[in-house]
Amino acid sequence: MTAPIVIAGAGVGGLTAGLALAQAGKKILILERAAEIEEIGAGLQIAPNAGRALAQLGLESELNDFGLEPQAINIRDNNARLLARLDLSVARQRWGAPFRLFHRADLQQLLLNKVSSRPGVTIETNARLENFETIKTGVTLKYEGVAGGVALAALGLVGADGLRSIVRDRMMNTPMDALSYAGSVAWRALAPADEVYEVFRRRESNLWLLPGGHVVHYPLRDGKIINIVVILDARLDEDGEKQIDGDTLRKRIISYGAAFELADLISAAPLWRRWPFFIRPMLTTWTQDSVTLLGDAAHPMLPFLAQGAAQAIEDALALGQAFAAPNITVERAFLAYEQKRRMQAQKVVAASRQQGQYFHLSGGLALARNIAIRLLGGKGMLARNAWLYR
Ligand SMILES: Cc1cc2nc3c(=O)[nH]c(=O)nc-3n(C[C@H](O)[C@H](O)[C@H](O)COP(=O)(O)OP(=O)(O)OC[C@H]3O[C@@H](n4cnc5c(N)ncnc54)[C@H](O)[C@@H]3O)c2cc1C
């Protein structure tokens, strides 16, 4: 019996990698430590670069069924003045796929359905990867399953196990690679659409720039719910409240200078969950023999360009394509994949961080930024990010 390639983690990255490797004819075992494959959090913007990759993996019709296509992005300052309106209707023609907005659970489910229907793919939940060792013929690994510890021989291991990746920890094995707090916290919530102003129910994404923060909101699931993310620069209080109600966050956001329209939107959502942001250093390599990293495990990024999942999806496609070369070994395919992806993904990591600094400017710098956005206009603002979507 052929040994499988093991993927640790069934997030967006791991499931898409399973799909891409199965498409390349590989036998796959996906290990997921959670009891059930479900996404916490709420909305996910899937930009054209990721939409194109998913379409190549045969998901176009599912994307059309479950995704909501926003027609524009409105950028406003904290006083609710419109700075620019980016017309997204050009995306399909310009970049080969539209922008789409998903409930995370829907995207996760459609990926899971697709990958489980592929021959040669096994998915095991309640299966936490504990350790691995590279050997001549691949890798041996140990995981904790429902029935206890399991030892397994595999042809290769893909660490798609997220920001706090065990595969990365074991591979790098240095305190220099530790996580550090990035200086801002997200509060995330869903509001019923009929509780918010009509203007916020439109099929559009919205970005508000505040001194020391920003807010993103957009409709999901045919416009029935509104996904809202509030990001504020703040000191990390590990013991602080992990959930708060809408009125508490409303008061907090007013202290960041938010207009009343935005404050009202915040109180429309009853419960807000905290999400502090962490970063890790950039890696000079992702691959060691027959072990490689993918998605947040390889290149965690701040979500200010909405590209974390998109880059994980691009990784997955490239990983599958690397096996197209005849008789290629797992080691060589993993290296080819890393060579194709590392520079671009790390460029996105750096750009995401800069985008956060730009969004959170205050005082005179914020005024100068707002003038620059007005001068660039919607077309210019969209063109700024064209390198990501191409
Ligand atoms: C507020 C916010 C908004 C965002 N918005 C967007 C957006 O709009 N668009 C976008 O593209 N990206 C966005 N992102 C980023 C995106 O969510 C992540 O980049 C993406 O989910 C990473 O996917 P992943 O599969 O690499 O990792 P994860 O989603 O973290 O999945 C890792 C999986 O591995 C499992 N796991 C961990 N350890 C083990 C182990 N030892 N054994 C087995 N399984 C294990 C975990 O349980 C998990 O299921 C956002 C992020 C945040 C925080």
The ligand as an SDF file (V2000), in Angstrom:
LIG
                    3D

 53 58  0  0  0  0  0  0  0  0999 V2000
  -10.1110   39.3330   11.5980 C   0  0  0  0  0  0  0  0  0  0  0  0
   -9.5790   38.5650   10.4340 C   0  0  0  0  0  0  0  0  0  0  0  0
  -10.1030   38.7900    9.1680 C   0  0  0  0  0  0  0  0  0  0  0  0
   -9.5990   38.0990    8.0630 C   0  0  0  0  0  0  0  0  0  0  0  0
  -10.1380   38.3430    6.8410 N   0  0  0  0  0  0  0  0  0  0  0  0
   -9.6400   37.7160    5.7610 C   0  0  0  0  0  0  0  0  0  0  0  0
  -10.2100   37.9500    4.4780 C   0  0  0  0  0  0  0  0  0  0  0  0
  -11.1950   38.6840    4.3430 O   0  0  0  0  0  0  0  0  0  0  0  0
   -9.6620   37.3220    3.4000 N   0  0  0  0  0  0  0  0  0  0  0  0
   -8.5940   36.4770    3.5260 C   0  0  0  0  0  0  0  0  0  0  0  0
   -8.1210   35.9540    2.5000 O   0  0  0  0  0  0  0  0  0  0  0  0
   -8.0470   36.2270    4.7330 N   0  0  0  0  0  0  0  0  0  0  0  0
   -8.5440   36.8100    5.8530 C   0  0  0  0  0  0  0  0  0  0  0  0
   -8.0310   36.5400    7.0890 N   0  0  0  0  0  0  0  0  0  0  0  0
   -6.9200   35.5900    7.2010 C   0  0  0  0  0  0  0  0  0  0  0  0
   -7.3940   34.1420    7.1710 C   0  0  0  0  0  0  0  0  0  0  0  0
   -8.4080   33.9400    8.1350 O   0  0  0  0  0  0  0  0  0  0  0  0
   -6.2300   33.1910    7.4660 C   0  0  0  0  0  0  0  0  0  0  0  0
   -5.0860   33.6080    6.7940 O   0  0  0  0  0  0  0  0  0  0  0  0
   -6.5830   31.7880    7.0050 C   0  0  0  0  0  0  0  0  0  0  0  0
   -7.7050   31.3200    7.7150 O   0  0  0  0  0  0  0  0  0  0  0  0
   -5.3950   30.8440    7.2100 C   0  0  0  0  0  0  0  0  0  0  0  0
   -5.7730   29.5370    6.8340 O   0  0  0  0  0  0  0  0  0  0  0  0
   -4.8680   28.3050    7.2320 P   0  0  0  0  0  0  0  0  0  0  0  0
   -5.5850   27.1080    6.6910 O   0  0  0  0  0  0  0  0  0  0  0  0
   -3.4670   28.5420    6.8210 O   0  0  0  0  0  0  0  0  0  0  0  0
   -4.8500   28.2710    8.8160 O   0  0  0  0  0  0  0  0  0  0  0  0
   -6.0450   28.0790    9.8560 P   0  0  0  0  0  0  0  0  0  0  0  0
   -7.3130   28.5790    9.3130 O   0  0  0  0  0  0  0  0  0  0  0  0
   -5.5640   28.6100   11.1410 O   0  0  0  0  0  0  0  0  0  0  0  0
   -6.1920   26.4930    9.9650 O   0  0  0  0  0  0  0  0  0  0  0  0
   -5.2750   25.7140   10.6710 C   0  0  0  0  0  0  0  0  0  0  0  0
   -5.9730   24.4040   11.0550 C   0  0  0  0  0  0  0  0  0  0  0  0
   -5.0010   23.5290   11.6150 O   0  0  0  0  0  0  0  0  0  0  0  0
   -5.5560   22.8860   12.7450 C   0  0  0  0  0  0  0  0  0  0  0  0
   -4.4270   22.4720   13.5920 N   0  0  0  0  0  0  0  0  0  0  0  0
   -3.5970   23.2710   14.3140 C   0  0  0  0  0  0  0  0  0  0  0  0
   -2.6490   22.5390   14.9290 N   0  0  0  0  0  0  0  0  0  0  0  0
   -2.8820   21.2450   14.5760 C   0  0  0  0  0  0  0  0  0  0  0  0
   -2.2390   20.0010   14.8680 C   0  0  0  0  0  0  0  0  0  0  0  0
   -1.1560   19.9440   15.6690 N   0  0  0  0  0  0  0  0  0  0  0  0
   -2.7290   18.8600   14.3390 N   0  0  0  0  0  0  0  0  0  0  0  0
   -3.8320   18.8980   13.5290 C   0  0  0  0  0  0  0  0  0  0  0  0
   -4.4910   20.0340   13.2140 N   0  0  0  0  0  0  0  0  0  0  0  0
   -4.0080   21.1940   13.7270 C   0  0  0  0  0  0  0  0  0  0  0  0
   -6.4570   23.9590   13.3620 C   0  0  0  0  0  0  0  0  0  0  0  0
   -7.4300   23.3930   14.2220 O   0  0  0  0  0  0  0  0  0  0  0  0
   -7.0530   24.5930   12.1110 C   0  0  0  0  0  0  0  0  0  0  0  0
   -8.2360   23.9110   11.6870 O   0  0  0  0  0  0  0  0  0  0  0  0
   -8.5410   37.1730    8.2180 C   0  0  0  0  0  0  0  0  0  0  0  0
   -8.0250   36.9300    9.4940 C   0  0  0  0  0  0  0  0  0  0  0  0
   -8.5440   37.5970   10.5960 C   0  0  0  0  0  0  0  0  0  0  0  0
   -7.9750   37.3120   11.9490 C   0  0  0  0  0  0  0  0  0  0  0  0
  1  2  1  0
  2  3  1  0
  2 52  2  0
  3  4  2  0
  4  5  1  0
  4 50  1  0
  5  6  2  0
  6  7  1  0
  6 13  1  0
  7  8  2  0
  7  9  1  0
  9 10  1  0
 10 11  2  0
 10 12  1  0
 12 13  2  0
 13 14  1  0
 14 15  1  0
 14 50  1  0
 15 16  1  0
 16 17  1  0
 16 18  1  0
 18 19  1  0
 18 20  1  0
 20 21  1  0
 20 22  1  0
 22 23  1  0
 23 24  1  0
 24 25  2  0
 24 26  1  0
 24 27  1  0
 27 28  1  0
 28 29  2  0
 28 30  1  0
 28 31  1  0
 31 32  1  0
 32 33  1  0
 33 34  1  0
 33 48  1  0
 34 35  1  0
 35 36  1  0
 35 46  1  0
 36 37  1  0
 36 45  1  0
 37 38  2  0
 38 39  1  0
 39 40  1  0
 39 45  2  0
 40 41  1  0
 40 42  2  0
 42 43  1  0
 43 44  2  0
 44 45  1  0
 46 47  1  0
 46 48  1  0
 48 49  1  0
 50 51  2  0
 51 52  1  0
 52 53  1  0
M  END
$$$$
